[in-house]
Amino acid sequence: MTPEHSSERLRELGGLAPVIPVLVVHDAAQARPLAQALVAGGLPVLEVTLRTPAALDAIAQMAGVPGCVVGAGTVLGPTDVKAALAAGAQFAVSPGATDALLAACETNDLPVLPGAATASETMSLLERGYSAQKFFPAEVAGGVRALKAIGAPIPQVSFCPTGGVSPDNAADYLALDNCLCVGGSWVAPANLVASGDWEAIETLARNAAGLARN
């Protein structure tokens, strides 16, 4: 898969909803009902971070949920790419980008949203062909003002800001011309997942799905 086709696919996915839930799953048994609640609330594209032993099993469970497009987050290299694909991930998200990671995604036809935090990183990825990128860590890297500033000289790139994005600032990001969607964990807080309160999570998802975009 070429970088151009990868970014085209991520733009399509980012257009399905204004928020991509960023999920840390500790118990794979909760994965399917969690995905069902989020999809029912209007958030069909989900990112499961590879930060727990249950992550790959969770991806496999979510891949079978009707209407769900599940990807792997915190993908750091070729080993993660292969594991994510084997679990059923349909895309990858990385906090940054290395040649080895990008090459593995391209070779294995896995669309990837590579991370960038500066204009130089953004330019390097764009030079390779990636016009859809993750702005991370969004708030630490300067937030809405930084993303707007990067967009002025590099309007070709669309971003999914992630890291510190919340209901309080999501709308500000989504109002930017270069914001494709946002990534956030607030739609599936740990306490609600642990208690299995899927109705409350569906409500949070529905509220997030209703956020206005530029």
C-alpha positions in Angstrom: 0.0 0.0 0.0 1.4 3.4 -1.0 1.5 6.2 1.6 -1.0 8.1 -0.6 -3.5 5.2 -0.5 -2.9 4.8 3.2 -3.7 8.5 3.9 -6.8 8.3 1.6 -8.1 5.4 3.7 -7.5 7.3 7.0 -9.3 10.3 5.6 -12.2 8.1 4.8 -12.2 6.6 8.3 -11.8 10.0 9.9 -14.9 11.2 8.0 -17.1 8.6 9.6 -17.3 10.4 12.9 -15.7 13.4 14.6 -14.1 11.3 17.4 -12.1 8.1 17.3 -12.2 6.5 20.7 -8.7 5.7 22.1 -9.2 2.5 24.1 -7.0 0.8 26.7 -8.6 -2.6 27.2 -7.5 -4.7 30.2 -10.1 -7.5 29.9 -10.8 -8.9 26.4 -14.2 -10.1 27.7 -15.3 -6.5 27.8 -14.2 -5.7 24.2 -17.2 -6.8 22.3 -19.9 -5.1 24.5 -17.6 -2.0 24.6 -17.4 -1.9 20.8 -21.2 -2.5 20.5 -21.9 0.5 22.8 -19.6 2.8 20.9 -20.9 1.8 17.5 -24.5 2.2 18.7 -23.6 5.7 19.9 -22.3 6.6 16.5 -18.6 6.1 16.8 -17.7 3.2 14.4 -14.0 3.7 14.2 -12.1 2.5 17.3 -8.4 2.5 18.2 -7.3 -0.2 20.7 -3.9 0.7 22.1 -1.3 -2.1 22.3 -0.6 -1.2 25.9 -2.0 -4.2 27.7 -1.8 -8.0 27.4 -5.4 -8.1 26.4 -5.1 -5.6 23.5 -4.7 -8.1 20.6 -7.5 -10.3 21.9 -9.7 -7.2 22.2 -9.0 -6.2 18.6 -10.0 -9.7 17.5 -13.2 -9.5 19.4 -14.1 -6.0 18.1 -13.3 -7.0 14.5 -16.4 -9.2 14.6 -18.8 -6.5 15.7 -21.1 -5.4 12.9 -20.3 -1.8 11.8 -17.1 -1.6 13.7 -13.8 -0.6 12.1 -11.1 -1.4 14.6 -7.5 -0.4 14.5 -4.4 -0.9 16.6 -2.8 2.1 18.4 0.7 2.5 19.9 2.1 0.6 17.0 5.8 1.1 17.3 7.5 -1.2 14.7 7.3 -4.2 12.3 6.5 -6.7 15.1 3.5 -4.7 16.2 2.3 -4.3 12.6 2.3 -8.1 12.1 0.6 -8.8 15.4 -2.1 -6.1 14.7 -2.8 -7.6 11.3 -3.0 -11.1 12.7 -5.6 -9.9 15.3 -7.8 -8.3 12.6 -6.8 -4.6 12.8 -7.8 -2.6 9.8 -5.5 0.3 10.4 -2.6 1.4 12.7 -1.9 4.5 14.7 1.5 5.4 15.9 2.7 8.2 18.3 5.5 8.9 15.9 7.1 7.5 12.8 10.2 5.6 11.8 11.3 4.3 8.4 11.0 0.7 9.7 7.4 1.2 10.9 6.3 2.9 7.7 7.9 0.4 5.5 6.3 -2.5 7.4 2.8 -0.9 7.1 3.4 -0.2 3.4 4.7 -3.8 2.7 1.8 -5.4 4.6 -0.9 -3.1 3.2 -1.9 -1.7 6.6 -3.1 1.9 6.5 -1.3 3.9 9.1 -1.8 7.2 10.8 1.7 8.3 11.8 2.4 10.7 14.5 4.0 14.2 14.2 4.4 17.0 16.7 6.4 19.6 14.7 6.5 21.2 11.3 9.6 19.3 10.4 8.1 15.9 11.3 4.9 16.9 9.4 7.0 17.8 6.3 9.0 14.6 6.4 5.9 12.5 6.5 4.3 14.6 3.7 7.4 14.2 1.6 7.0 10.4 1.9 3.3 10.7 0.8 1.4 10.8 4.1 -1.1 13.6 4.1 -3.2 12.3 7.0 -1.3 12.4 10.3 -1.7 12.2 14.0 -0.9 15.3 16.0 0.6 14.0 19.2 0.8 14.8 22.0 -1.7 17.4 21.1 -2.0 19.5 24.2 1.6 19.2 25.3 2.7 20.1 21.7 0.9 23.4 21.8 -2.7 22.4 21.3 -5.1 24.2 19.0 -2.9 27.2 18.4 0.0 25.0 17.4 -2.1 22.9 15.1 -3.5 26.0 13.5 0.0 27.5 13.0 1.3 24.3 11.4 -1.6 24.3 9.0 -1.0 27.7 7.7 2.2 26.8 5.7 1.3 23.1 5.3 -2.4 23.0 4.4 -2.0 19.7 2.5 -1.9 17.7 5.7 -5.0 16.8 7.8 -4.5 15.8 11.4 -6.2 13.7 14.1 -5.1 15.4 17.3 -4.7 13.1 20.2 -3.4 13.5 23.7 -5.2 15.7 26.2 -8.2 16.1 23.9 -11.4 16.2 26.0 -15.1 17.4 25.8 -13.8 20.8 26.9 -11.5 21.4 23.9 -12.6 18.9 21.2 -14.8 21.4 19.5 -12.0 23.9 19.2 -9.8 21.3 17.4 -12.7 20.2 15.1 -13.2 23.8 14.1 -9.8 23.9 12.5 -9.5 23.5 8.7 -6.7 20.9 9.1 -8.4 18.8 11.7 -9.8 15.6 10.3 -11.2 14.2 13.5 -9.9 13.9 17.1 -8.8 11.0 19.2 -10.0 10.7 22.8 -10.4 8.4 25.7 -13.2 10.2 27.5 -15.9 8.3 25.7 -14.9 5.1 27.5 -13.6 6.0 30.9 -12.0 3.2 32.9 -14.6 3.2 35.7 -17.5 2.7 33.3 -15.7 0.0 31.4 -14.8 -1.8 34.6 -18.4 -1.7 35.8 -19.8 -2.7 32.4 -22.0 0.4 32.2 -22.4 0.2 28.4 -25.5 2.4 28.4 -23.5 5.3 29.9 -20.7 4.7 27.4 -23.3 4.7 24.5 -24.6 8.1 25.8 -21.0 9.5 25.9 -20.4 8.2 22.4 -23.6 9.7 21.1 -22.7 13.1 22.6 -19.2 12.9 21.0 -20.7 11.8 17.6 -22.8 15.0 17.7 -19.8 17.3 17.9 -19.7 19.8 15.0 -16.8 19.9 12.5 -15.4 22.6 10.3 
